[in-house]
Amino acid sequence: MSSQYPYMTRRTFLLATGAIAATVTLSPGELLSENRRSIQRPIPSSGELLPVIGMGTWGTFDVGDDQAVRAQLTEVMQVFFENGGTLIDSSPMYGRSESVVGDLLKATGNQEAVFAATKVWTDGRQNGIDQMRQSKQRMGVEVMDLMQIHNLRDWQTHLPVLREWKQQGWCRYIGMTTSHGRNHQDLERILATEEIDFVQFTYNLEDRIAEARLLPLAADRGIATLINRPFQRGDLFRKVKGAELPDWSAELGCRTWGQYFLKFIVGNPAVTCVIPATSKVHHMKDNMDAGFGLLPDAAMRRRMIEHYDSL
Ligand SMILES: NC(=O)c1ccc[n+]([C@@H]2O[C@H](COP(=O)([O-])OP(=O)(O)OC[C@H]3O[C@@H](n4cnc5c(N)ncnc54)[C@H](OP(=O)(O)O)[C@@H]3O)[C@@H](O)[C@H]2O)c1
């Protein structure tokens, strides 16, 4: 181990490796073709393991019938599953995304492998039920793995229905979402008082508000966290445009800024899974690579922040 990197001492490496060992178990089915294993974290309410890199679909999967566009997204999805990905997050709010995900899961033969997550985004009990049934049909799954309430919309009406669905086995987990700082206080109250399996919110190098309360609260309450907008919709790449990666980030296995951004997020032990969205095959490869190898410990994550903030 080189000592020229003050933050990547032998101890740091052991801590980082230890963090992974504490969260990963290996089974033959999880061995990938290249004998690599993806980093996984348990869903606290069940112990089921989830790969730390998932996939978002806002914008990227809202496409029509253009064969070239669909062929590209088919490859994006193939690369996702080939690299150990399972969780795909969608919503009826994302236009045709749920249907396109459903079509491509079928086309790539991944209907069994997927951990399907979507949301209810409407007002009223019956509208919610109708929408959730439609989402299952569109995504082509018998049981929705995770049903979330989108941006807390009419959550007092939907939450009892989601509980009923979980009890009936029509969905396996239930959750709540928000993004970019909206509804954080309401969300905190819900996390503190309601029994839910997952919470989804924004967290990235630019927007670190969730570090103060949401992430520790979710960890305390045993609630899995899905992290949306990991690249702040691409703003992070615009900020670092033209800047070289710091040498020391290579010790974590970062070859690109995308991996730097994602490893920073999943290095936080309160994060269960991050859901970057991309329409490009090479970006999907890039993102999936962040879910292998080492993760930064607290000291390294502080250094990553300092460096990013200095740009
Ligand atoms: N309230 C909610 O429930 C809520 C709110 C926001 C988001 N979400 C979920 O979170 C997901 C992610 O958030 P997001 O889609 O808003 O934004 P994001 O993942 O932070 O950023 C997506 C942008 O990053 C680019 N990108 C992806 N990988 C890249 C890479 N390796 N290198 C360079 N550029 C890359 C993509 O462009 P390319 O296509 O060119 O790669 C796209 O423009 C959403 O898709 C959605 O599923 C949920």
The ligand as an SDF file (V2000), in Angstrom:
LIG
                    3D

 48 52  0  0  0  0  0  0  0  0999 V2000
  -39.5410   12.2980   -6.3230 N   0  0  0  0  0  0  0  0  0  0  0  0
  -39.0680   11.2080   -6.8650 C   0  0  0  0  0  0  0  0  0  0  0  0
  -39.5590   10.1170   -6.6210 O   0  0  0  0  0  0  0  0  0  0  0  0
  -37.8920   11.2990   -7.7870 C   0  0  0  0  0  0  0  0  0  0  0  0
  -37.3720   12.5420   -8.1350 C   0  0  0  0  0  0  0  0  0  0  0  0
  -36.2490   12.5980   -8.9600 C   0  0  0  0  0  0  0  0  0  0  0  0
  -35.6960   11.4240   -9.4470 C   0  0  0  0  0  0  0  0  0  0  0  0
  -36.2460   10.2030   -9.1230 N   0  0  0  0  0  0  0  0  0  0  0  0
  -35.6430    8.9350   -9.6300 C   0  0  0  0  0  0  0  0  0  0  0  0
  -34.2110    9.0480   -9.5640 O   0  0  0  0  0  0  0  0  0  0  0  0
  -33.6650    8.7750  -10.8620 C   0  0  0  0  0  0  0  0  0  0  0  0
  -32.3380    9.5160  -11.0540 C   0  0  0  0  0  0  0  0  0  0  0  0
  -32.5040   10.9240  -11.0220 O   0  0  0  0  0  0  0  0  0  0  0  0
  -32.4740   11.8420  -12.3380 P   0  0  0  0  0  0  0  0  0  0  0  0
  -32.8410   10.9980  -13.5050 O   0  0  0  0  0  0  0  0  0  0  0  0
  -33.3180   13.0340  -12.0430 O   0  0  0  0  0  0  0  0  0  0  0  0
  -31.0130   12.3830  -12.4480 O   0  0  0  0  0  0  0  0  0  0  0  0
  -29.5000   11.8060  -12.3400 P   0  0  0  0  0  0  0  0  0  0  0  0
  -29.4940   10.3090  -12.3150 O   0  0  0  0  0  0  0  0  0  0  0  0
  -28.8640   12.5550  -11.2160 O   0  0  0  0  0  0  0  0  0  0  0  0
  -28.8520   12.3540  -13.6890 O   0  0  0  0  0  0  0  0  0  0  0  0
  -29.2200   11.8650  -14.9270 C   0  0  0  0  0  0  0  0  0  0  0  0
  -28.3330   12.5590  -15.9640 C   0  0  0  0  0  0  0  0  0  0  0  0
  -26.9630   12.1310  -15.8020 O   0  0  0  0  0  0  0  0  0  0  0  0
  -26.4360   11.6840  -17.0670 C   0  0  0  0  0  0  0  0  0  0  0  0
  -25.5460   10.5410  -16.7830 N   0  0  0  0  0  0  0  0  0  0  0  0
  -25.8800    9.3350  -16.2330 C   0  0  0  0  0  0  0  0  0  0  0  0
  -24.7990    8.5660  -16.0630 N   0  0  0  0  0  0  0  0  0  0  0  0
  -23.7310    9.2850  -16.5170 C   0  0  0  0  0  0  0  0  0  0  0  0
  -22.3370    9.0380  -16.6110 C   0  0  0  0  0  0  0  0  0  0  0  0
  -21.7930    7.8960  -16.1750 N   0  0  0  0  0  0  0  0  0  0  0  0
  -21.5380   10.0010  -17.1510 N   0  0  0  0  0  0  0  0  0  0  0  0
  -22.0630   11.1810  -17.5850 C   0  0  0  0  0  0  0  0  0  0  0  0
  -23.3820   11.4760  -17.5240 N   0  0  0  0  0  0  0  0  0  0  0  0
  -24.2230   10.5430  -16.9910 C   0  0  0  0  0  0  0  0  0  0  0  0
  -27.6360   11.2840  -17.8850 C   0  0  0  0  0  0  0  0  0  0  0  0
  -27.4030   11.5440  -19.2560 O   0  0  0  0  0  0  0  0  0  0  0  0
  -27.2050   10.3460  -20.3470 P   0  0  0  0  0  0  0  0  0  0  0  0
  -28.5660    9.8010  -20.6370 O   0  0  0  0  0  0  0  0  0  0  0  0
  -26.5700   11.0800  -21.4750 O   0  0  0  0  0  0  0  0  0  0  0  0
  -26.2830    9.3300  -19.7260 O   0  0  0  0  0  0  0  0  0  0  0  0
  -28.7280   12.2240  -17.3760 C   0  0  0  0  0  0  0  0  0  0  0  0
  -28.7040   13.4430  -18.0920 O   0  0  0  0  0  0  0  0  0  0  0  0
  -34.7920    9.1880  -11.8110 C   0  0  0  0  0  0  0  0  0  0  0  0
  -34.5800    8.6810  -13.1220 O   0  0  0  0  0  0  0  0  0  0  0  0
  -35.9860    8.6390  -11.0940 C   0  0  0  0  0  0  0  0  0  0  0  0
  -36.1130    7.2420  -11.3020 O   0  0  0  0  0  0  0  0  0  0  0  0
  -37.3130   10.1410   -8.2830 C   0  0  0  0  0  0  0  0  0  0  0  0
  1  2  1  0
  2  3  2  0
  2  4  1  0
  4  5  1  0
  4 48  2  0
  5  6  2  0
  6  7  1  0
  7  8  2  0
  8  9  1  0
  8 48  1  0
  9 10  1  0
  9 46  1  0
 10 11  1  0
 11 12  1  0
 11 44  1  0
 12 13  1  0
 13 14  1  0
 14 15  2  0
 14 16  1  0
 14 17  1  0
 17 18  1  0
 18 19  2  0
 18 20  1  0
 18 21  1  0
 21 22  1  0
 22 23  1  0
 23 24  1  0
 23 42  1  0
 24 25  1  0
 25 26  1  0
 25 36  1  0
 26 27  1  0
 26 35  1  0
 27 28  2  0
 28 29  1  0
 29 30  1  0
 29 35  2  0
 30 31  1  0
 30 32  2  0
 32 33  1  0
 33 34  2  0
 34 35  1  0
 36 37  1  0
 36 42  1  0
 37 38  1  0
 38 39  2  0
 38 40  1  0
 38 41  1  0
 42 43  1  0
 44 45  1  0
 44 46  1  0
 46 47  1  0
M  CHG  2   8   1  16  -1
M  END
$$$$
